[in-house]
Amino acid sequence: MINSDHIAKLSEFVGEKGTTTDPRNLEPFVTEWRDKFIGQTPLMLSPKKTDEAAKIIRYCNQHKIPIVPQGGNTGLVGGGIAGLDNAQEVLLSTRRMKAEPTVNPSDFTLVAEAGCTVATMQDAASEQGRLFGLSLASEGSCTAGGIAATNAGGVHVIRYGTTRAMILGIEAILPDGTIIDELSGLRKNNTGYPLSQLLIGAEGTLGLITKICFRLFPQELSRATAWLAVPSPQDALKLLSLSREVSEDQVSVFELMDRSALEFTYQHIPGTRDPLGDISPWYVLIEIASSAENSAVDDRMQALLENALADGLITDGAVAQSLDQRKLFWRNRESISEAQKLEGGSIKHDVSVPLGQIAVFIQSTTQALHTSFPGVRVTPFGHLGDGNLHFNVMQPKDADKTAFLDQWEAMNRLVHDEVIAHGGSISAEHGIGVLKKAELLRTKPAAEITAMKAIKKAFDPNHIMNPRCLFD
Ligand SMILES: Cc1cc2nc3c(=O)[nH]c(=O)nc-3n(C[C@H](O)[C@H](O)[C@H](O)COP(=O)(O)OP(=O)(O)OC[C@H]3O[C@@H](n4cnc5c(N)ncnc54)[C@H](O)[C@@H]3O)c2cc1C
């Protein structure tokens, strides 16, 4: 129980500016952006510095008070929402830990505090002629700590890897309040267990990440963007191979979209439209990019289109001739989730399968869904280059939204069974949080769950760090 003595003591560590107890001010921080998870808490603490956060965690550990870390609150699995099911938890927000990032252009590194947004890091890197490799639709709000804790993906993983691959080391506070510091920017360090890597993707269950040293890349100075009509996911996969070969492996984006996902977008989102004339069942948004100015990316894109047309891998395509046209392609792609919200109920699956299994997975899962849930509209889209699909299923037209959403768990089970049967993962980039806990237990081998629980127990014997996340 968090009592008034605890609140008074914990507030001392952060002062008035870092203490929030008024329920009206707390509301946005305990509400997930889709309103799927709404929690409550008597106390949000927002430390400004690592040592303040360490004092909070040490105190909470001594008094066995659970803590839920939160960054930008853009997570999609409920992991950063305190007080679900009336749990007594302190919300520990990193929103005040956001000093200007330090960029070292010659080392190709950037060090940021946990509460820095991805957009701020992108800008800071770009000002020094470097590229921050992660890009995702929530980048204006999601934070350095959040992307590290969830090992976020996004549209550039095909070229620059996941957040895990982009991190050289972190500073973090362990559940007993001790601080680990692996911020030196070492690229090689084979001295036992990689602690930074263990906390990355742990969703706040093993400690609070306070600073991160990211790897940077040369900026993309030449870029060609195209919107292509493809007959099938199988053809899209062949197109991906061809693109990598023809572009000298300079593909930096390769997104697959089902036509029906785009129909909703064109219908509901102003400023979106079909860039091509004829209707195709599938589309690909592709970018080829180079760090050299005046590189031959346009020629490579042209060569790709000619080869792909000749091989029947695409039926039509448009190459962006202006910044506005490129923006249109991206607006089409990035508005899909928003459009689905406006169209009605949508049951989400963020899954991945090995590349070679994608086409058969889409086919068999779509078929199984239509058999078990007649009338549903299946709208897969996602980062094909990483084998990652947002396999979203829309309610039947004019169906009751609540009744449809009541089938969430049953539908998840069907889709996840298909994922596992095709050698995939039930969470490609959003994590487990509280949303997928039961499915994690059901689908992950028991030996792996046992090992994960042993790690949790070793790091957090009092079970104070995000205790309802991942597993109970
Ligand atoms: C429109 C939209 C598009 C999105 N697109 C993508 C996408 O393409 N790819 C993708 O991967 N995700 C995507 N997401 C999901 C989300 O943006 C990511 O999961 C992001 O990494 C969350 O960052 P955050 O700062 O908002 O974290 P939060 O939502 O605040 O927290 C997420 C989790 O991390 C933990 N956490 C947060 N900060 C810390 C910290 N400092 N130390 C320890 N634990 C911490 C929390 O406890 C929670 O479990 C999208 C979300 C939205 C709303």
The ligand as a Tripos MOL2 file, in Angstrom:
@<TRIPOS>MOLECULE
LIG
   53    58     1     0     0
SMALL
NO_CHARGES

@<TRIPOS>ATOM
      1 C1          1.2710    5.6620  -33.9440 C.3       1 LIG1
      2 C2          2.2340    4.6660  -33.3470 C.ar      1 LIG1
      3 C3          3.1420    4.0140  -34.1680 C.ar      1 LIG1
      4 C4          4.0420    3.0980  -33.6470 C.ar      1 LIG1
      5 N1          4.9310    2.4880  -34.4920 N.ar      1 LIG1
      6 C5          5.8250    1.6300  -33.9910 C.ar      1 LIG1
      7 C6          6.7810    0.9950  -34.8460 C.ar      1 LIG1
      8 O1          6.8010    1.1860  -36.0610 O.2       1 LIG1
      9 N2          7.6750    0.1580  -34.2790 N.ar      1 LIG1
     10 C7          7.6900   -0.0870  -32.9260 C.ar      1 LIG1
     11 O2          8.5300   -0.8410  -32.4700 O.2       1 LIG1
     12 N3          6.7850    0.4770  -32.1110 N.ar      1 LIG1
     13 C8          5.8710    1.3330  -32.5910 C.ar      1 LIG1
     14 N4          4.9620    1.9150  -31.7530 N.ar      1 LIG1
     15 C9          4.9690    1.5670  -30.3120 C.3       1 LIG1
     16 C10         5.7630    2.5320  -29.3970 C.3       1 LIG1
     17 O3          5.9440    3.7980  -29.9870 O.3       1 LIG1
     18 C11         7.0970    1.9220  -29.0380 C.3       1 LIG1
     19 O4          6.8900    0.7570  -28.2830 O.3       1 LIG1
     20 C12         8.0220    2.8600  -28.2240 C.3       1 LIG1
     21 O5          9.2670    2.2310  -28.1040 O.3       1 LIG1
     22 C13         7.5220    3.1980  -26.8410 C.3       1 LIG1
     23 O6          8.2940    4.2690  -26.3210 O.3       1 LIG1
     24 P1          7.7380    5.1870  -25.1470 P.3       1 LIG1
     25 O7          8.7990    6.1460  -24.7480 O.co2     1 LIG1
     26 O8          6.4450    5.7850  -25.5220 O.co2     1 LIG1
     27 O9          7.5460    4.1180  -24.0010 O.3       1 LIG1
     28 P2          6.2960    3.8840  -23.0170 P.3       1 LIG1
     29 O10         5.0770    3.6220  -23.8040 O.co2     1 LIG1
     30 O11         6.2270    4.9620  -22.0290 O.co2     1 LIG1
     31 O12         6.7590    2.5360  -22.3040 O.3       1 LIG1
     32 C14         6.8730    1.3440  -23.0130 C.3       1 LIG1
     33 C15         7.4890    0.2660  -22.1180 C.3       1 LIG1
     34 O13         8.8330    0.5880  -21.8010 O.3       1 LIG1
     35 C16         8.9990    0.7490  -20.3810 C.3       1 LIG1
     36 N5          9.8950    1.9130  -20.2150 N.ar      1 LIG1
     37 C17         9.7220    3.1680  -20.7120 C.ar      1 LIG1
     38 N6         10.7860    3.9260  -20.4040 N.ar      1 LIG1
     39 C18        11.6400    3.1440  -19.6900 C.ar      1 LIG1
     40 C19        12.9170    3.3610  -19.0890 C.ar      1 LIG1
     41 N7         13.5340    4.5420  -19.1590 N.pl3     1 LIG1
     42 N8         13.5020    2.3360  -18.4480 N.ar      1 LIG1
     43 C20        12.8950    1.1210  -18.3810 C.ar      1 LIG1
     44 N9         11.6850    0.8650  -18.9200 N.ar      1 LIG1
     45 C21        11.0710    1.8670  -19.5690 C.ar      1 LIG1
     46 C22         7.6050    0.9500  -19.8290 C.3       1 LIG1
     47 O14         7.5110    0.5080  -18.5030 O.3       1 LIG1
     48 C23         6.7830    0.1030  -20.7850 C.3       1 LIG1
     49 O15         6.8370   -1.2460  -20.3950 O.3       1 LIG1
     50 C24         4.0320    2.8250  -32.2550 C.ar      1 LIG1
     51 C25         3.1270    3.4900  -31.4190 C.ar      1 LIG1
     52 C26         2.2340    4.3950  -31.9490 C.ar      1 LIG1
     53 C27         1.2980    5.1040  -31.0160 C.3       1 LIG1
@<TRIPOS>BOND
     1     1     2 1
     2     2     3 ar
     3     2    52 ar
     4     3     4 ar
     5     4     5 ar
     6     4    50 ar
     7     5     6 ar
     8     6     7 ar
     9     6    13 1
    10     7     8 2
    11     7     9 ar
    12     9    10 ar
    13    10    11 2
    14    10    12 ar
    15    12    13 ar
    16    13    14 ar
    17    14    15 1
    18    14    50 ar
    19    15    16 1
    20    16    17 1
    21    16    18 1
    22    18    19 1
    23    18    20 1
    24    20    21 1
    25    20    22 1
    26    22    23 1
    27    23    24 1
    28    24    25 2
    29    24    26 1
    30    24    27 1
    31    27    28 1
    32    28    29 2
    33    28    30 1
    34    28    31 1
    35    31    32 1
    36    32    33 1
    37    33    34 1
    38    33    48 1
    39    34    35 1
    40    35    36 1
    41    35    46 1
    42    36    37 ar
    43    36    45 ar
    44    37    38 ar
    45    38    39 ar
    46    39    40 ar
    47    39    45 ar
    48    40    41 1
    49    40    42 ar
    50    42    43 ar
    51    43    44 ar
    52    44    45 ar
    53    46    47 1
    54    46    48 1
    55    48    49 1
    56    50    51 ar
    57    51    52 ar
    58    52    53 1
@<TRIPOS>SUBSTRUCTURE
     1 LIG1         1 GROUP 0 **** ****
